[in-house]
Amino acid sequence: MSDAQNDARSRLQSAIDAADGIILGKNRQIRLALACLLARGHLLIEDLPGVGKTTLAHALAQLMGLQFSRIQFTSDLLPADIVGTSIYDRERSNFRFIPGPVFAQLVLADEINRATPKTQSALLEAMEERQVTADGETRPLPDPFFVVATQNPSHQIGTFALPESQLDRFLMRLELGYPDRDAERALLAGGNPRDRLARLTAPLAPSDLAPLQAAVAEVHAAAPLIDYVQALVEATRQDAAYVHGLSPRAALALLAAARAWAFIDGRDAVLPEDVQAVFGSVAAHRLRRAQGSGHASGDDLIALTRRIPLP
């Protein structure tokens, strides 16, 4: 790696260390969230209320110096509340577009599965095309543009399951889970995490992200490594446990995430261990079980990777 890339990686590590001081005991999830951002993806965090989903999104925005916007999804939220609306300007005798909260560099879509499917779909174009169309005009979104969505478990009252097309827009899905005993004790002794969050300084600036993302895209993936990714994807397609296997877009997402994980670890080439590290987060929400309900679990995917020979 070049000196500039080593410097950027050093500042990335500073960001990880700072986030570790806010979301205690969740280093792996923090690194995965950063890998998602560096791979130019969007992140879905699914877990119980109160485990730190929103705090993680706030920390990412603050550590990167990103313009932050939060949308609280509720059953009465309308698409125009996300995208924006046009109002009539009497002085100019024309309509003027008022941008919605989606026009931010990091958008937190909080409790996205509490809104109706019509409102959920308002994010589709924004997440995929990084632009929105309103009143017949297409408007670009900021660059960088990163959506972090949180959702509560689907068995909770008042939730609407995300459709497959919406789930596929998220490069990764994470679960935070309860902290271990030591981390929870440190959390209780350390006071309100939001107070520590307010004191965070940004080791990175928004202008740093584009070069970092370009460097991640250049991380080398050798032919045997690509064969390994293909073998994993093909195994999901041949496994009768799932309704359907991973798509070509999911395969691209897996390779992009593995490149980002390797970059964070300071390597300029992807190893099979990098693919394995991100496989569960990239694949689980895209694989629906054929029997029963729900998506693939981490244990399911670990078992699948064990069936594929390492290159």
N, C-alpha and C positions, 0 to 999 in steps of 0.2 A: 504494500500500500504506500501511497505518496505521503509526504509530510502533512499535507492539507487533510487527507483522509484520516491519518492518525490523530490529528488534532480534533477533527470532527468526532471521531470515535471516542476520544477522551472526554469531550463535552457531553456526548451521549451517555457515557458511563456516569458523569456527574449528575445528569438528569435522572438516571435510574436510581442512583444513591439517594438523591433528594426525594424521589417518589417513595422509596423504601421507608423513609422517615415519616411519611404520611399514611400510606396503606401498609400497615405492618404485617410482615410474614407472607407477603404475596409477590416476591421477587419475580417468579416465573411469569405470573399474569402481567406484571408491569412490562417485562421484556417482550412478551407476546403482543401487548398493545402497541408498543413502540415499533415492533417489526411490522405490524399491520399498517401503521402510518407510513413507514419508510417504503413499504411495498405499494403505496398509493391505493390502499383498500379502505373499506369501512368496517367498523367493529360493532358487534352485537354482544352485550353483556347480559346474561340471563341468570337471575338468582333471586333469593328472597329479599324483601325490603330490609335496609339497614346494614348491609354487609360491605358497603363502600363503593357501589357502582357509580353513583353520581360524583363522589369524591375523586375517583380515579379519572373521570372525564375532566373535571376541573383541574386536576393536577397536570394532566397532559397539556391542556391549553396554556396554563401558566408557565410551565417549564419550557414550552416552545415559543412563548410570547405571541400566541395566536389570538386573533379576535374571536371572542367566545359568545355563543348565543344558545339559550336553552328554550326548548319548546316542551311544555308540559302537556302530554297527550291525554285527553279526556274524551268521554263519549260524545260530547257536544262540539268538539273541535272540528273546524271546517277546513277544506283545502286552502282557501284564501287566507286563513290564519297562518299558514305555513309559507306559501309562495308570495303573498302580497296582494294588493288590490288597487284598483284605479279609482280616484276620486275626482269630482268635477271642480276645477279651479275657476271660480267666477271671474277673477281678475284677468286671467288669460283666455277665458272662454274655451277651455279644452280640458281633457282628462289628463291627470298626472298620476303616474304609477308610484305607489308607496311600497318599497321592497319589504317583504316579510322577513322573519327571523332566519330563514334558510340562507340569506345572503350574509354568511359569516364564514370564517376560515375553519372553525371547529364548531359543529352544531351538535348539541346534546338533545337527542330525541328521547325524552324521559318517559318511561312506561309506555312505549310505543304500542303495545298490544292492548291498551285500554281505549284506543280510538277505533272507530269503525274502519272496515276495509277501504272504503272510499277515501278516507283521510290518509290512511297508511299509504295508499298508492300515490299520493301527491309527492312523496319522496322519491318515487321510482326514477323519473327522468333526471332529477337532480343528482341522485347517486350514480346513475349509469353514465349520463351524458355530461355531467357537471355544468348543466344549464337548465333553465326553466322557461316554459312558454306560457305567457299570460297575455290575454287580450290580443292574440294573434302575433305577438312579438316574442322572439327568443332573446333571452338575456343571459349572458355568461355569469357564472358564479365565481367567487374569489379563488385565487390559486395561491397557496394550497387550499383544498376543500376536503374536509374529513368529517364524516358522520359517525358519532358514537351513539348508538341506541341502547337503551336498557329495557328489559321486559321482565315482568314477574312470571313465575311458573304458571303454565296454562290452566292448572287446576284451581287457581284462585278466582274468586268471584269477580265478574265484570271484565273479563279479558276476552279478546278476539284473537284467535290464532293467526299468526302471520302466514300468508300464502307462500307457496314454494317460490314463486317469482320474486317475492320480496326478500325471502331468506337468502336466495342466491346472490343478491346484491351485496351481501356482507361477506368480505373476504374471510373473516374469522368470527367465531362465537366463543366467548369465554364464560366460565363460572368462577366466582371468587370463593364461595364457601365460607364457613366459619374460620376464624383465625385459630391457630393452635394456642395452647394454654399460656405459653410464655409471651407470645405476641399480644394476646388479649390482655394479659396483666400489664404489659408495657403501654397498651392503649389506654387502659383505665388509669394508670399512674401519670400518663403524659398530658391529660387534659383533652380539650376539644380539638379534633383533627382540623377543623375549619380554621381555628386560630393559627395553627402551624402552616396551613395552606396559604393564608393571607400573607405570611412572611416569606414565602418562596421567592427566590430570584430566578430569572430565566437564563440558563447557561447557553441556550440556543435562541436564535431569532428566526422569524418566518422566512427571511431571505436565505437562511442556511438550509432549508428543507429541500429546495429544488436540486442543489448540488448533491445533497445526501441521497436523495431518491435516484438521481442519475447514476451515482456511484454504486448503489445497490443493484440497479439493473445491469451493471457491467460485471458483477461478481460471476466468476466462471462456473459453468455447469458442464462437466465433461460428458461425453457420449454415454459411458456406462451409468452415470448418475441419472441422465434423462431416461435411459432404459429402466432404471429402478423406479422412477416416478410413473412411467407407463405401466409397469408391472403392478404397482399398487392400484392405479386407477382401473386397470383391467380386472383385477381381483374383485373390486367392488361391483363391477358389472356382471361378473359370473357368480356372485354370491347370492343364493336364493333367499338369504335372510333379509334382503332389501328389495323394495319395490322397483327401484332402478339404481344404476350405479352412478359414478361421478361423471360429469359432462366434460367436454374439452375445456370449457371455461374454468371448471374446478381444477383441472390439471394445471392450467396456466397459473391459477391462484396459488396452488401448492408450491410450484417452482418459485414464484415471486416471493412467497413468504419464507421459503427455505433460504433464498438469497439474502433476504433481510436479516434472518437469524444468524447466518454466517457472518455478515458484515458487522453486526453488533458484537459478535465474538472475536472480531479482529482478523477474520480470514478473507482471502480474496478468491476462494473456491468453495463450492458447496460440497459438504460431506453427506453420506447417508444419514448420519446422526442428526443433521440439520433438518432433513426431510421428516424424520421421525418425530423431532421436537415439535413441529408445527402441524403434523398430519391430523391429529385429533381436533384441533381448533379449526382447521380449514374444512375437514370432511364431515364431521359429525352432524352438523345441522343440514347438510345436503343429502343425507342418507336416511330415508324413512323406512322403518321396519315393516316387513311384509306381514308379520304376525303381531297382533296386539296393536299398540299405538306408540307414538313417540319416535324419536330419532336414535341413531346409533350412540352407544355410550363409549366413553374412553376405553373401558376394558375390551369392548368389542373390537375396537380399532387396533389396540395393542396386540390382540390375538391375531388379527389379520396381518399386521406387519411381520409377525414371527413366521408366517407361512411363505414370505417372499425372501429368497436368498439375497444377501447383501452383494453389491457389485465388488 
